[in-house]
Amino acid sequence: MPQTPTPLSFERAPLNWPAVIMFVLTTVPAVTIFPWYLITVGFDTFEVISFVLLLGATGLSITAGYHRLWAHRAYEAHPLMKIPLMLFGAMALQNSILIWASMHRVHHKHVDDEDQDPYSAKRGLWFSHMGWMLRDYPSSALDFKNARDLKEDPIVMFQHRHYLALALGMNFGLPALLGWINGDLWGSLLLAGVMRLVISQHVTFFINSLAHYWGRQPYTDANSARDNDLLALVTYGEGYHNYHHLFQWDYRNGIRWWHFDPTKWLIAASSWVGLTRNLKRVPNFVVQRALLQRQFEVARERISHSAGETDPRLARLHGLLEQEWQHFSHTLAEWTQLQTERFDAAKQQLADQWENSDMRKRLRALEITLRQQNARVRLLHLQAA
């Protein structure tokens, strides 16, 4: 009897030996030699401070550099900003900027697709966390057609051509130098080298794995990405992943003032001294629109699940929800008209007049309307629960 062919992405792919060896060489000392050294010798204040500073520099170089700058072009940066991000990004040992950003763009384009998303969460927590790197899966095949802009960046290409030397120098040379200065070579290599690297890598991997499994979806349920405040605390603000997957070109992941997003703060603070510019932000109205659309989806789902109940309040809630939807549609139509007027003003070089006109006041009023309606629709779906 003929067997059903196995999808290409699920065939047993050959081992990716460089990745396997790298994880063995870092993980084994981290779980054996490091605890022995900690108990028998210990680490001094200089080594702990070095570890914290290098861990932060490595992590922020991935989030502010590899991710928001190069993968998503969420802002522009001066070379004095890009060079440290490039160097400490190499220290994270997560491949070159070109490879990392290109694959990440594929992930966003094909998120959750089991055959095309390089680290699809649909293939399991282990696969999305690090299993995808241990074998040469077809979904991880390199194709830089989506990264032509990066190939024109001399800093990106310098790192790509000299990645191995930079990665080795940053991961062993810098901790060794700090150890020589402090008089404890092995302590520095273990703490600022090995443990810093292991922690930094798995923190990044959490975004590919846990941030697609654990948390809430306030903006969209079109993919598995989730917002998680706890993950944001350990990933330099990357935990607001549901927002990011809907608005990937925003330089912020945590958009509220209380959201813990040190990557956003670094980018914004750097703009004050001219190191970053053209910081991209999703208009507040668009954010409010996404939140409200999601509330409508949740409310309709809860009311439909209770449709079998002979409760007159459900009919009333359904009627109220439809009224809110009509109100929402009217608000969107008015906003669309405002955008047309703004575009016309820009064509006529009247942008300054737009900024100070009644149209801007009308836009702010519409944003307030959406926030108020969001609260009402949320109350409706809570009543239907």
N, C-alpha and C positions, 0 to 999 in steps of 0.2 A: 504494500500500500504506500503510495507516494507521501512523503513528509512535506509539511508546510515549510517553505523556506524561511529561515531566520532573517529578520530585518538586519540590514548591514550594520547598524549602530550597535546591535546586541551581539554580534559575532565576537569571539574571544580575540581581542586585538593583541598584538605583540607588546611585550613590556617596553616601557620607555625607560631604558636603563639609566640615563643621566639623572632623571628625576628620582628613581628608586634609590640609586646610590646616594644622592644628596640627602634624601629623607633619612636613610639609614645612618649616614655620617653625622647628622645633627640630632636625631631623635635618641639614638642609643646613648651617647654621652650625656644628654639632658636627663635621662631617667636613671643613669647608673653613676657616672663619675661626678656629675654636679651635686647630687644629694650627699655623696660621700665627702666631697670637698667642703660642702657647707657645714657638715657636722664636725669634721676633723680639723679644718683650718678656719673656715668662715670668711666673710667678706667685710672690708672696711668701708667707711663712709665714702671715700673717693670712688671706689668701685660701684657702690650702689648709685651714686649720683651719675656716674658715667653710663651705667645701665639705663637709668630713667631717661636721660637726655638722648641717648642713641635710639632707644625704643621709640620715643616721641618723634624724633627726626625721621626715622625710618617709616613709621606709620603715616605721618603727615605727608611724606613724599609720595606715598602711594595714593592717599585720598585726595590731596590738593594737586599733586603732579600727575601721576599716571592716570588717575580717574577723571577728576573734574577739569583739569587743564587739557591734557592730551587726548584722552578718549572722547570727551564730550564737548571740548572747546567752549566751556562755560564762561571763560574769561580769557584775557590775554595777559602775558607776563613778560617782564623785562628779563634779558639774559642773566642779570644778577640774581633773579629769582629762579630762573629755570635751571641754572647750573647746579646749585645745591640740591634742588629737587631731583635732578638727574642722577647726581652722585649717590645721595642717600636712597634713591629708588633702586639703584643697583645693589645697595647694601641689603635691601629687602629680599634679594635673591628670588624674584618672581618673574624673571625673564626681562628682556629689554622693553623699553617703552613701546617700540614699534610692534612687537609681538603681543604684548599685554593689551595695548589699546585696540589693536585690530581685532583680537579675539573677543574683547569686551563689546565692541560694536556689533559683532556677530551675535553675541548673547542677547543684546537688546533687540536686535532685529528679529531673532527667532526664539525669544524667551519661551521656555517650557516645551519647545519642540524636541522630542526625544532623539531625533536624527540630526538636527542642525544646530541646536544650542550646545556649545562646548561643555557647559556644566549644568545641564538641565536638571532642575529639581525634581522633575517627574521621574527621573531614573534613580531616585533614592537619596537619602541624607548623606550616606558615605560617598556616593559618586559625586554629588555636587560639592562636597566639602574638599575632598582631595583625590578620590578614586579616579576622576577623569584625567589626572596628570600622570598616573602610574602606568597607563597603557596608551599606545598610539591609536586612539579611536579616530575614525573618519571625521567625526564632528570637530576634531581639533586640528584638522589640516590647515596649514597656513595659506592665506591668500590676501595679499596686501592691496588688492584693488580698492578696498574700502578705506585705505590709509594713504592715499596719494599726498594729502596735505602734510602728513607726518614725514613722508620721505623727502619733502622739501625743507624740513627743519634741520639745520646743520647740527644742532645740539642732540636731537633725537638720533640722527644717523651716526654721529660720533660715538654715542653710547652703544648703538647697535653693533658697530664695527669692532669696538673694543670692550664689549660687554664682559667677557670672561676675566680680562685683566682688571677691569674696574670692580667687578663683583668680588674677586679674590682680595684685591687691595683694600677695599672698604670693609670686608667681613673679617679679614685676618690681620691686615697691616695696621688699620686704625686701632683695634683693640690691643694689638701687640705693642703699639707705640704708647698707648695709655698705660699698659701694664709695666712697660719699661720705665716710664716717668714715675709711676707709683711704687716700683720695686716689687711687683707681684705679677709676673707675666701670665702664669697659669690661671690665677684668679680672674684677671681681666678677660682672658680668652674664653673662660667658661661662662662668666656672667654677662659681660658686654658683648661677647661674641656669640656663643652657642645658645644660651637661654634667651637672649634678646632676639635672635633670629627665629627660634622656634615659636616664641610667643607672638612676634610680629606676623609671621606667616599665618598662624591659625586664627588670629584676630581678623585678618583679611578674608580667610576662607569662611568665617562665620557669615559673611554677607552673602556668599554664594549658596550657603546651606541653610543655616538657622533663619536668616532673614527671608527665606522663601517658605518657611514652615511655621514660624511662631510669631504671632502678633496680630495686628488688626489691619483692615483694609478700608480706610475711610475715604479713599479717592477713587478706587477702581477694583473690581474683582476680575478684570479681563486677564490677569496673570497671577502667578502665585506670590509675588512680592508683597511684603508686609512691613508695616511700621512697628518698631519695637524700641521703646525708650531705654530698656536695659542694654540692648545691643549697642545703642547709640553711645552709651557711656564708655564702652570698651573699644569702639571702632572709630573714634574721632568724629562722630556725628553721622556716620554712614547708615545707622540703624533705621532712619526714616526712609525705608526702601520702597514702600508703596508709592509715596510721593515721587521719589526719584524715577521710578519706572514709567510714570505717566508724564513727568516733566523733566526729562533727563538733561536738558541743556541749562537748567537753572544752576547757578553756582552754589546755591544753598540746598541742603537736604532737609534740615530742620528750619522751617520758615517762621516759626513763632519766636518771640524774644526769649521765652523760657526753654526752648529746645536746646539741648546740649549738642552743639555742633562746632567744635573748635576749628575744624577745617574751614568753615564759613567765616569764623572770626579771623583766622589767619589771612585769608584772601581779602577780606574787607579791610583789615588793618594795613595790609601791604599796599592797598590802593591809596591810602592817605599819604604815603611817601613815594608814590609813583612806580612801585614795583609791579603792580597789577592795574589793569584798566579794562573798560568795556565789560563790566560784570553783568551777566545776563540774569534777569529775574522774570519769572512768570507774573503777568499782571494779576493784581489781587482779585479782580472780577473773575478771571479765568479759574483761579483757585477756588473761589466761592462757588462758581458754577459746577465744578467737578464734585465738590463736597455735597452740594444739594442734589445733583443727579444721583449720586450714590445713595443719599437718604431716600429718594423716591424709590430706588430699586429695592432697598431693604423694607420699606413700608409696604410696597406692593407684594413682596414675597411673604411677609408676615400675614397680611390680610388674606392672601390667597390660600395660605396653609390653614387658615381658620374658616375658610369658605363653607365647609360642611356644617358648621355650627349654626343652629337656628337662633341667632342672636341679632336682634335689630340694630344693635350698636355697630355691628360690622358694616351693615349697609350705610349707616351714617358716616362711619370712618372712611368708607370707600368714596362716598360723595364728597366729603371734605378734601380727601386726597386729590380727586379730580379737579376740584376748584383750585387747589394749590398748584396743580400742574398747569392749568390755564393761566394762572397768574405768572408762573415761571416762564411760560412760553411768551407771554406779553413782555416780560422783562428782557428776555433774550432778544426779542425783535427790536426793542428800544435800544439795547446795547449795540446791536448790529448797525442800526441807523447812526448811532454816535460814532462808530468806527469809520463809517463811510464819510461822515462830516469831517472827521479828523484827517482822513486821507486826503480829502479835497483841500483842506486848509494847508496841509503840508505841500501839496502840489502848487499851491498859490503862494508858497513861502510865508505862510501866516502861522507858523508853528508857535511863535511867541503869543500870538493872540489866542491860540487854542489853549495854551497853558493857563491863561488868565481869564478865560471866557466862562460863560454860563455852562458850556458843554462839559467842562471839567467838573463843575459842581453837580451836574446831572449824573455824571459817571459815578461820583462818590455816593450820590443818593441811591443809585442802582446797587452799588456794593452793599450798602446798609440794608437795602430791601432783601437781598439774597441772604444775608446773615440772619435777619429776622425770620425769613421764611424757612431757613434751615432749621431753626429752633422749633418752629411750628410743625414741620414735617417729622422731625425727630420725635416730638411728643406724640404724633399720630401713630408711628410704628411702635412706640413703647406701649401705647394703649391697646394695640392689636396683639401684643405679645401674650 
